[in-house]
Amino acid sequence: MKYTPGGFLGGKVKEEDFDDLLNSYGIEGWELVSCFDTSYGQGQSREVIAVFKRKV
């Protein structure tokens, strides 16, 4: 699995890695607003999309 500024690409998202990434954004002051996956079919996900906000 590879992380890009647009999200994760390829492979299965590892929950621990994803949790660590979300926590690192939290440390930087980002607040998670929404998180959802895009349907690939038959219960599989193509990407995980996380929306964040923070004061400027």
PQR file of N, CA, C, O and H, with PARSE charges and radii, in Angstrom:
ATOM      1  N   MET A   1       0.846  -1.171   0.000 -0.4000 1.5000
ATOM      2  CA  MET A   1       0.000   0.000   0.000 -0.0000 2.0000
ATOM      3  C   MET A   1       0.891   1.234   0.000  0.5500 1.7000
ATOM      4  O   MET A   1       1.905   1.274   0.697 -0.5500 1.4000
ATOM      5  N   LYS A   2       0.516   2.228  -0.774 -0.4000 1.5000
ATOM      6  CA  LYS A   2       1.292   3.445  -0.885 -0.0000 2.0000
ATOM      7  C   LYS A   2       0.391   4.634  -0.566  0.5500 1.7000
ATOM      8  O   LYS A   2      -0.730   4.719  -1.068 -0.5500 1.4000
ATOM      9  H   LYS A   2      -0.307   2.195  -1.340  0.4000 1.0000
ATOM     10  N   TYR A   3       0.885   5.561   0.278 -0.4000 1.5000
ATOM     11  CA  TYR A   3       0.122   6.767   0.594 -0.0000 2.0000
ATOM     12  C   TYR A   3       0.528   7.885  -0.342  0.5500 1.7000
ATOM     13  O   TYR A   3       1.716   8.092  -0.591 -0.5500 1.4000
ATOM     14  H   TYR A   3       1.796   5.492   0.685  0.4000 1.0000
ATOM     15  N   THR A   4      -0.449   8.606  -0.860 -0.4000 1.5000
ATOM     16  CA  THR A   4      -0.209   9.812  -1.647 -0.0000 2.0000
ATOM     17  C   THR A   4      -1.062  10.917  -1.048  0.5500 1.7000
ATOM     18  O   THR A   4      -1.992  10.626  -0.296 -0.5500 1.4000
ATOM     19  H   THR A   4      -1.414   8.438  -0.658  0.4000 1.0000
ATOM     20  N   PRO A   5      -0.775  12.184  -1.359 -0.5600 1.5000
ATOM     21  CA  PRO A   5      -1.608  13.260  -0.815  0.2800 2.0000
ATOM     22  C   PRO A   5      -3.095  13.083  -1.136  0.5500 1.7000
ATOM     23  O   PRO A   5      -3.946  13.625  -0.430 -0.5500 1.4000
ATOM     24  N   GLY A   6      -3.411  12.343  -2.176 -0.4000 1.5000
ATOM     25  CA  GLY A   6      -4.799  12.093  -2.528 -0.0000 2.0000
ATOM     26  C   GLY A   6      -5.396  10.901  -1.811  0.5500 1.7000
ATOM     27  O   GLY A   6      -6.613  10.721  -1.850 -0.5500 1.4000
ATOM     28  H   GLY A   6      -2.720  11.903  -2.750  0.4000 1.0000
ATOM     29  N   GLY A   7      -4.583  10.076  -1.154 -0.4000 1.5000
ATOM     30  CA  GLY A   7      -5.106   8.913  -0.450 -0.0000 2.0000
ATOM     31  C   GLY A   7      -4.196   7.710  -0.565  0.5500 1.7000
ATOM     32  O   GLY A   7      -3.020   7.837  -0.905 -0.5500 1.4000
ATOM     33  H   GLY A   7      -3.594  10.223  -1.123  0.4000 1.0000
ATOM     34  N   PHE A   8      -4.745   6.543  -0.279 -0.4000 1.5000
ATOM     35  CA  PHE A   8      -3.994   5.296  -0.370 -0.0000 2.0000
ATOM     36  C   PHE A   8      -4.240   4.666  -1.723  0.5500 1.7000
ATOM     37  O   PHE A   8      -5.360   4.698  -2.233 -0.5500 1.4000
ATOM     38  H   PHE A   8      -5.700   6.440  -0.003  0.4000 1.0000
ATOM     39  N   LEU A   9      -3.204   4.096  -2.305 -0.4000 1.5000
ATOM     40  CA  LEU A   9      -3.347   3.454  -3.612 -0.0000 2.0000
ATOM     41  C   LEU A   9      -2.879   2.015  -3.538  0.5500 1.7000
ATOM     42  O   LEU A   9      -1.795   1.731  -3.030 -0.5500 1.4000
ATOM     43  H   LEU A   9      -2.295   4.070  -1.891  0.4000 1.0000
ATOM     44  N   GLY A  10      -3.682   1.126  -4.036 -0.4000 1.5000
ATOM     45  CA  GLY A  10      -3.303  -0.265  -4.159 -0.0000 2.0000
ATOM     46  C   GLY A  10      -3.311  -1.034  -2.859  0.5500 1.7000
ATOM     47  O   GLY A  10      -3.011  -0.483  -1.800 -0.5500 1.4000
ATOM     48  H   GLY A  10      -4.563   1.357  -4.449  0.4000 1.0000
ATOM     49  N   GLY A  11      -3.649  -2.285  -2.936 -0.4000 1.5000
ATOM     50  CA  GLY A  11      -3.621  -3.156  -1.770 -0.0000 2.0000
ATOM     51  C   GLY A  11      -4.717  -2.846  -0.759  0.5500 1.7000
ATOM     52  O   GLY A  11      -5.541  -1.952  -0.949 -0.5500 1.4000
ATOM     53  H   GLY A  11      -3.893  -2.733  -3.796  0.4000 1.0000
ATOM     54  N   LYS A  12      -4.695  -3.608   0.305 -0.4000 1.5000
ATOM     55  CA  LYS A  12      -5.676  -3.446   1.365 -0.0000 2.0000
ATOM     56  C   LYS A  12      -5.165  -2.425   2.377  0.5500 1.7000
ATOM     57  O   LYS A  12      -3.995  -2.456   2.759 -0.5500 1.4000
ATOM     58  H   LYS A  12      -4.025  -4.335   0.459  0.4000 1.0000
ATOM     59  N   VAL A  13      -6.038  -1.526   2.806 -0.4000 1.5000
ATOM     60  CA  VAL A  13      -5.652  -0.541   3.808 -0.0000 2.0000
ATOM     61  C   VAL A  13      -5.480  -1.250   5.142  0.5500 1.7000
ATOM     62  O   VAL A  13      -6.401  -1.905   5.629 -0.5500 1.4000
ATOM     63  H   VAL A  13      -6.988  -1.501   2.496  0.4000 1.0000
ATOM     64  N   LYS A  14      -4.300  -1.118   5.727 -0.4000 1.5000
ATOM     65  CA  LYS A  14      -4.035  -1.717   7.029 -0.0000 2.0000
ATOM     66  C   LYS A  14      -4.562  -0.771   8.092  0.5500 1.7000
ATOM     67  O   LYS A  14      -4.176   0.397   8.140 -0.5500 1.4000
ATOM     68  H   LYS A  14      -3.552  -0.587   5.332  0.4000 1.0000
ATOM     69  N   GLU A  15      -5.447  -1.278   8.947 -0.4000 1.5000
ATOM     70  CA  GLU A  15      -6.105  -0.435   9.939 -0.0000 2.0000
ATOM     71  C   GLU A  15      -5.105   0.299  10.824  0.5500 1.7000
ATOM     72  O   GLU A  15      -5.287   1.482  11.112 -0.5500 1.4000
ATOM     73  H   GLU A  15      -5.760  -2.226   8.908  0.4000 1.0000
ATOM     74  N   GLU A  16      -4.054  -0.389  11.257 -0.4000 1.5000
ATOM     75  CA  GLU A  16      -3.080   0.243  12.153 -0.0000 2.0000
ATOM     76  C   GLU A  16      -2.351   1.397  11.452  0.5500 1.7000
ATOM     77  O   GLU A  16      -2.145   2.454  12.049 -0.5500 1.4000
ATOM     78  H   GLU A  16      -3.907  -1.350  11.024  0.4000 1.0000
ATOM     79  N   ASP A  17      -1.965   1.196  10.197 -0.4000 1.5000
ATOM     80  CA  ASP A  17      -1.296   2.254   9.431 -0.0000 2.0000
ATOM     81  C   ASP A  17      -2.227   3.441   9.223  0.5500 1.7000
ATOM     82  O   ASP A  17      -1.814   4.594   9.346 -0.5500 1.4000
ATOM     83  H   ASP A  17      -2.133   0.338   9.712  0.4000 1.0000
ATOM     84  N   PHE A  18      -3.482   3.152   8.907 -0.4000 1.5000
ATOM     85  CA  PHE A  18      -4.468   4.211   8.681 -0.0000 2.0000
ATOM     86  C   PHE A  18      -4.706   4.985   9.975  0.5500 1.7000
ATOM     87  O   PHE A  18      -4.791   6.213   9.955 -0.5500 1.4000
ATOM     88  H   PHE A  18      -3.817   2.216   8.806  0.4000 1.0000
ATOM     89  N   ASP A  19      -4.814   4.281  11.091 -0.4000 1.5000
ATOM     90  CA  ASP A  19      -5.003   4.909  12.400 -0.0000 2.0000
ATOM     91  C   ASP A  19      -3.810   5.802  12.735  0.5500 1.7000
ATOM     92  O   ASP A  19      -3.988   6.919  13.221 -0.5500 1.4000
ATOM     93  H   ASP A  19      -4.745   3.284  11.107  0.4000 1.0000
ATOM     94  N   ASP A  20      -2.600   5.317  12.480 -0.4000 1.5000
ATOM     95  CA  ASP A  20      -1.400   6.111  12.728 -0.0000 2.0000
ATOM     96  C   ASP A  20      -1.391   7.382  11.883  0.5500 1.7000
ATOM     97  O   ASP A  20      -1.016   8.451  12.364 -0.5500 1.4000
ATOM     98  H   ASP A  20      -2.455   4.410  12.085  0.4000 1.0000
ATOM     99  N   LEU A  21      -1.804   7.263  10.631 -0.4000 1.5000
ATOM    100  CA  LEU A  21      -1.852   8.417   9.739 -0.0000 2.0000
ATOM    101  C   LEU A  21      -2.866   9.441  10.244  0.5500 1.7000
ATOM    102  O   LEU A  21      -2.575  10.637  10.286 -0.5500 1.4000
ATOM    103  H   LEU A  21      -2.109   6.395  10.240  0.4000 1.0000
ATOM    104  N   LEU A  22      -4.059   8.975  10.629 -0.4000 1.5000
ATOM    105  CA  LEU A  22      -5.073   9.890  11.154 -0.0000 2.0000
ATOM    106  C   LEU A  22      -4.578  10.588  12.411  0.5500 1.7000
ATOM    107  O   LEU A  22      -4.803  11.786  12.582 -0.5500 1.4000
ATOM    108  H   LEU A  22      -4.296   8.004  10.596  0.4000 1.0000
ATOM    109  N   ASN A  23      -3.908   9.859  13.289 -0.4000 1.5000
ATOM    110  CA  ASN A  23      -3.373  10.457  14.515 -0.0000 2.0000
ATOM    111  C   ASN A  23      -2.301  11.494  14.213  0.5500 1.7000
ATOM    112  O   ASN A  23      -2.226  12.518  14.893 -0.5500 1.4000
ATOM    113  H   ASN A  23      -3.724   8.886  13.151  0.4000 1.0000
ATOM    114  N   SER A  24      -1.468  11.245  13.203 -0.4000 1.5000
ATOM    115  CA  SER A  24      -0.430  12.219  12.861 -0.0000 2.0000
ATOM    116  C   SER A  24      -1.048  13.526  12.361  0.5500 1.7000
ATOM    117  O   SER A  24      -0.543  14.607  12.661 -0.5500 1.4000
ATOM    118  H   SER A  24      -1.528  10.414  12.651  0.4000 1.0000
ATOM    119  N   TYR A  25      -2.139  13.427  11.602 -0.4000 1.5000
ATOM    120  CA  TYR A  25      -2.848  14.644  11.178 -0.0000 2.0000
ATOM    121  C   TYR A  25      -3.440  15.366  12.391  0.5500 1.7000
ATOM    122  O   TYR A  25      -3.408  16.595  12.456 -0.5500 1.4000
ATOM    123  H   TYR A  25      -2.550  12.549  11.359  0.4000 1.0000
ATOM    124  N   GLY A  26      -3.975  14.616  13.344 -0.4000 1.5000
ATOM    125  CA  GLY A  26      -4.532  15.203  14.560 -0.0000 2.0000
ATOM    126  C   GLY A  26      -3.484  15.970  15.344  0.5500 1.7000
ATOM    127  O   GLY A  26      -3.765  17.047  15.869 -0.5500 1.4000
ATOM    128  H   GLY A  26      -4.001  13.618  13.292  0.4000 1.0000
ATOM    129  N   ILE A  27      -2.287  15.428  15.426 -0.4000 1.5000
ATOM    130  CA  ILE A  27      -1.187  16.101  16.126 -0.0000 2.0000
ATOM    131  C   ILE A  27      -0.857  17.432  15.446  0.5500 1.7000
ATOM    132  O   ILE A  27      -0.455  18.389  16.107 -0.5500 1.4000
ATOM    133  H   ILE A  27      -2.059  14.553  14.999  0.4000 1.0000
ATOM    134  N   GLU A  28      -1.026  17.485  14.130 -0.4000 1.5000
ATOM    135  CA  GLU A  28      -0.749  18.711  13.373 -0.0000 2.0000
ATOM    136  C   GLU A  28      -1.910  19.701  13.430  0.5500 1.7000
ATOM    137  O   GLU A  28      -1.838  20.766  12.817 -0.5500 1.4000
ATOM    138  H   GLU A  28      -1.353  16.707  13.593  0.4000 1.0000
ATOM    139  N   GLY A  29      -2.987  19.365  14.160 -0.4000 1.5000
ATOM    140  CA  GLY A  29      -4.096  20.288  14.310 -0.0000 2.0000
ATOM    141  C   GLY A  29      -5.285  20.041  13.388  0.5500 1.7000
ATOM    142  O   GLY A  29      -6.253  20.801  13.409 -0.5500 1.4000
ATOM    143  H   GLY A  29      -3.046  18.500  14.658  0.4000 1.0000
ATOM    144  N   TRP A  30      -5.221  18.983  12.578 -0.4000 1.5000
ATOM    145  CA  TRP A  30      -6.330  18.668  11.680 -0.0000 2.0000
ATOM    146  C   TRP A  30      -7.416  17.903  12.440  0.5500 1.7000
ATOM    147  O   TRP A  30      -7.121  17.083  13.309 -0.5500 1.4000
ATOM    148  H   TRP A  30      -4.434  18.365  12.561  0.4000 1.0000
ATOM    149  N   GLU A  31      -8.659  18.181  12.101 -0.4000 1.5000
ATOM    150  CA  GLU A  31      -9.806  17.483  12.698 -0.0000 2.0000
ATOM    151  C   GLU A  31     -10.506  16.675  11.601  0.5500 1.7000
ATOM    152  O   GLU A  31     -10.841  17.208  10.543 -0.5500 1.4000
ATOM    153  H   GLU A  31      -8.898  18.847  11.395  0.4000 1.0000
ATOM    154  N   LEU A  32     -10.719  15.400  11.865 -0.4000 1.5000
ATOM    155  CA  LEU A  32     -11.407  14.534  10.900 -0.0000 2.0000
ATOM    156  C   LEU A  32     -12.889  14.893  10.881  0.5500 1.7000
ATOM    157  O   LEU A  32     -13.558  14.859  11.914 -0.5500 1.4000
ATOM    158  H   LEU A  32     -10.447  14.967  12.725  0.4000 1.0000
ATOM    159  N   VAL A  33     -13.396  15.236   9.699 -0.4000 1.5000
ATOM    160  CA  VAL A  33     -14.794  15.636   9.538 -0.0000 2.0000
ATOM    161  C   VAL A  33     -15.631  14.471   9.025  0.5500 1.7000
ATOM    162  O   VAL A  33     -16.751  14.246   9.486 -0.5500 1.4000
ATOM    163  H   VAL A  33     -12.852  15.264   8.860  0.4000 1.0000
ATOM    164  N   SER A  34     -15.078  13.734   8.069 -0.4000 1.5000
ATOM    165  CA  SER A  34     -15.815  12.638   7.448 -0.0000 2.0000
ATOM    166  C   SER A  34     -14.825  11.630   6.884  0.5500 1.7000
ATOM    167  O   SER A  34     -13.713  11.980   6.487 -0.5500 1.4000
ATOM    168  H   SER A  34     -14.169  13.916   7.694  0.4000 1.0000
ATOM    169  N   CYS A  35     -15.248  10.384   6.859 -0.4000 1.5000
ATOM    170  CA  CYS A  35     -14.391   9.335   6.308 -0.0000 2.0000
ATOM    171  C   CYS A  35     -15.295   8.284   5.660  0.5500 1.7000
ATOM    172  O   CYS A  35     -16.235   7.795   6.288 -0.5500 1.4000
ATOM    173  H   CYS A  35     -16.150  10.100   7.182  0.4000 1.0000
ATOM    174  N   PHE A  36     -15.010   7.941   4.414 -0.4000 1.5000
ATOM    175  CA  PHE A  36     -15.815   6.941   3.717 -0.0000 2.0000
ATOM    176  C   PHE A  36     -14.968   6.259   2.657  0.5500 1.7000
ATOM    177  O   PHE A  36     -13.905   6.748   2.275 -0.5500 1.4000
ATOM    178  H   PHE A  36     -14.247   8.338   3.904  0.4000 1.0000
ATOM    179  N   ASP A  37     -15.455   5.130   2.195 -0.4000 1.5000
ATOM    180  CA  ASP A  37     -14.744   4.418   1.140 -0.0000 2.0000
ATOM    181  C   ASP A  37     -15.535   4.514  -0.154  0.5500 1.7000
ATOM    182  O   ASP A  37     -16.738   4.774  -0.148 -0.5500 1.4000
ATOM    183  H   ASP A  37     -16.319   4.733   2.505  0.4000 1.0000
ATOM    184  N   THR A  38     -14.840   4.301  -1.259 -0.4000 1.5000
ATOM    185  CA  THR A  38     -15.510   4.279  -2.553 -0.0000 2.0000
ATOM    186  C   THR A  38     -15.725   2.822  -2.931  0.5500 1.7000
ATOM    187  O   THR A  38     -14.823   1.996  -2.792 -0.5500 1.4000
ATOM    188  H   THR A  38     -13.863   4.090  -1.264  0.4000 1.0000
ATOM    189  N   SER A  39     -16.892   2.521  -3.399 -0.4000 1.5000
ATOM    190  CA  SER A  39     -17.263   1.147  -3.695 -0.0000 2.0000
ATOM    191  C   SER A  39     -16.563   0.646  -4.954  0.5500 1.7000
ATOM    192  O   SER A  39     -16.554   1.310  -5.990 -0.5500 1.4000
ATOM    193  H   SER A  39     -17.624   3.192  -3.512  0.4000 1.0000
ATOM    194  N   TYR A  40     -15.986  -0.525  -4.837 -0.4000 1.5000
ATOM    195  CA  TYR A  40     -15.334  -1.169  -5.965 -0.0000 2.0000
ATOM    196  C   TYR A  40     -16.199  -2.306  -6.496  0.5500 1.7000
ATOM    197  O   TYR A  40     -16.072  -2.711  -7.652 -0.5500 1.4000
ATOM    198  H   TYR A  40     -15.993  -1.064  -3.996  0.4000 1.0000
ATOM    199  N   GLY A  41     -17.082  -2.814  -5.637 -0.4000 1.5000
ATOM    200  CA  GLY A  41     -17.958  -3.902  -6.037 -0.0000 2.0000
ATOM    201  C   GLY A  41     -17.813  -5.104  -5.122  0.5500 1.7000
ATOM    202  O   GLY A  41     -16.720  -5.400  -4.640 -0.5500 1.4000
ATOM    203  H   GLY A  41     -17.186  -2.485  -4.699  0.4000 1.0000
ATOM    204  N   GLN A  42     -18.905  -5.786  -4.889 -0.4000 1.5000
ATOM    205  CA  GLN A  42     -18.952  -6.999  -4.077 -0.0000 2.0000
ATOM    206  C   GLN A  42     -18.333  -6.794  -2.689  0.5500 1.7000
ATOM    207  O   GLN A  42     -17.610  -7.654  -2.185 -0.5500 1.4000
ATOM    208  H   GLN A  42     -19.794  -5.546  -5.281  0.4000 1.0000
ATOM    209  N   GLY A  43     -18.632  -5.630  -2.079 -0.4000 1.5000
ATOM    210  CA  GLY A  43     -18.171  -5.351  -0.721 -0.0000 2.0000
ATOM    211  C   GLY A  43     -16.741  -4.891  -0.596  0.5500 1.7000
ATOM    212  O   GLY A  43     -16.253  -4.687   0.515 -0.5500 1.4000
ATOM    213  H   GLY A  43     -19.219  -4.931  -2.488  0.4000 1.0000
ATOM    214  N   GLN A  44     -16.055  -4.722  -1.719 -0.4000 1.5000
ATOM    215  CA  GLN A  44     -14.662  -4.264  -1.680 -0.0000 2.0000
ATOM    216  C   GLN A  44     -14.618  -2.746  -1.824  0.5500 1.7000
ATOM    217  O   GLN A  44     -15.533  -2.136  -2.376 -0.5500 1.4000
ATOM    218  H   GLN A  44     -16.452  -4.887  -2.622  0.4000 1.0000
ATOM    219  N   SER A  45     -13.560  -2.159  -1.327 -0.4000 1.5000
ATOM    220  CA  SER A  45     -13.360  -0.721  -1.422 -0.0000 2.0000
ATOM    221  C   SER A  45     -12.199  -0.404  -2.347  0.5500 1.7000
ATOM    222  O   SER A  45     -11.205  -1.129  -2.380 -0.5500 1.4000
ATOM    223  H   SER A  45     -12.816  -2.655  -0.878  0.4000 1.0000
ATOM    224  N   ARG A  46     -12.324   0.658  -3.082 -0.4000 1.5000
ATOM    225  CA  ARG A  46     -11.241   1.081  -3.974 -0.0000 2.0000
ATOM    226  C   ARG A  46     -10.314   2.052  -3.246  0.5500 1.7000
ATOM    227  O   ARG A  46      -9.095   1.889  -3.297 -0.5500 1.4000
ATOM    228  H   ARG A  46     -13.132   1.248  -3.056  0.4000 1.0000
ATOM    229  N   GLU A  47     -10.863   3.051  -2.576 -0.4000 1.5000
ATOM    230  CA  GLU A  47     -10.077   4.057  -1.869 -0.0000 2.0000
ATOM    231  C   GLU A  47     -10.792   4.427  -0.582  0.5500 1.7000
ATOM    232  O   GLU A  47     -12.001   4.234  -0.453 -0.5500 1.4000
ATOM    233  H   GLU A  47     -11.854   3.184  -2.534  0.4000 1.0000
ATOM    234  N   VAL A  48     -10.044   4.955   0.357 -0.4000 1.5000
ATOM    235  CA  VAL A  48     -10.621   5.540   1.560 -0.0000 2.0000
ATOM    236  C   VAL A  48     -10.430   7.042   1.442  0.5500 1.7000
ATOM    237  O   VAL A  48      -9.319   7.520   1.212 -0.5500 1.4000
ATOM    238  H   VAL A  48      -9.062   5.112   0.252  0.4000 1.0000
ATOM    239  N   ILE A  49     -11.516   7.780   1.601 -0.4000 1.5000
ATOM    240  CA  ILE A  49     -11.464   9.236   1.510 -0.0000 2.0000
ATOM    241  C   ILE A  49     -11.712   9.808   2.889  0.5500 1.7000
ATOM    242  O   ILE A  49     -12.728   9.514   3.518 -0.5500 1.4000
ATOM    243  H   ILE A  49     -12.418   7.392   1.787  0.4000 1.0000
ATOM    244  N   ALA A  50     -10.780  10.628   3.361 -0.4000 1.5000
ATOM    245  CA  ALA A  50     -10.903  11.270   4.660 -0.0000 2.0000
ATOM    246  C   ALA A  50     -10.893  12.783   4.440  0.5500 1.7000
ATOM    247  O   ALA A  50     -10.031  13.317   3.741 -0.5500 1.4000
ATOM    248  H   ALA A  50      -9.954  10.866   2.850  0.4000 1.0000
ATOM    249  N   VAL A  51     -11.860  13.457   5.043 -0.4000 1.5000
ATOM    250  CA  VAL A  51     -11.981  14.908   4.913 -0.0000 2.0000
ATOM    251  C   VAL A  51     -11.616  15.529   6.255  0.5500 1.7000
ATOM    252  O   VAL A  51     -12.163  15.157   7.293 -0.5500 1.4000
ATOM    253  H   VAL A  51     -12.561  13.024   5.610  0.4000 1.0000
ATOM    254  N   PHE A  52     -10.678  16.487   6.221 -0.4000 1.5000
ATOM    255  CA  PHE A  52     -10.179  17.136   7.426 -0.0000 2.0000
ATOM    256  C   PHE A  52     -10.440  18.630   7.368  0.5500 1.7000
ATOM    257  O   PHE A  52     -10.687  19.186   6.298 -0.5500 1.4000
ATOM    258  H   PHE A  52     -10.234  16.789   5.377  0.4000 1.0000
ATOM    259  N   LYS A  53     -10.384  19.280   8.535 -0.4000 1.5000
ATOM    260  CA  LYS A  53     -10.449  20.739   8.595 -0.0000 2.0000
ATOM    261  C   LYS A  53      -9.535  21.191   9.743  0.5500 1.7000
ATOM    262  O   LYS A  53      -9.239  20.439  10.671 -0.5500 1.4000
ATOM    263  H   LYS A  53     -10.184  18.828   9.405  0.4000 1.0000
ATOM    264  N   ARG A  54      -9.099  22.465   9.634 -0.4000 1.5000
ATOM    265  CA  ARG A  54      -8.350  23.095  10.726 -0.0000 2.0000
ATOM    266  C   ARG A  54      -8.374  24.598  10.503  0.5500 1.7000
ATOM    267  O   ARG A  54      -8.566  25.077   9.385 -0.5500 1.4000
ATOM    268  H   ARG A  54      -9.340  23.077   8.880  0.4000 1.0000
ATOM    269  N   LYS A  55      -8.177  25.318  11.578 -0.4000 1.5000
ATOM    270  CA  LYS A  55      -8.165  26.782  11.504 -0.0000 2.0000
ATOM    271  C   LYS A  55      -6.891  27.231  10.821  0.5500 1.7000
ATOM    272  O   LYS A  55      -5.832  26.622  10.974 -0.5500 1.4000
ATOM    273  H   LYS A  55      -8.021  24.929  12.486  0.4000 1.0000
ATOM    274  N   VAL A  56      -7.019  28.325  10.052 -0.4000 1.5000
ATOM    275  CA  VAL A  56      -5.840  28.886   9.381 -0.0000 2.0000
ATOM    276  C   VAL A  56      -5.231  30.012  10.189  0.5500 1.7000
ATOM    277  O   VAL A  56      -4.232  30.599   9.775 -0.5500 1.4000
ATOM    278  H   VAL A  56      -7.879  28.819   9.928  0.4000 1.0000
TER
END
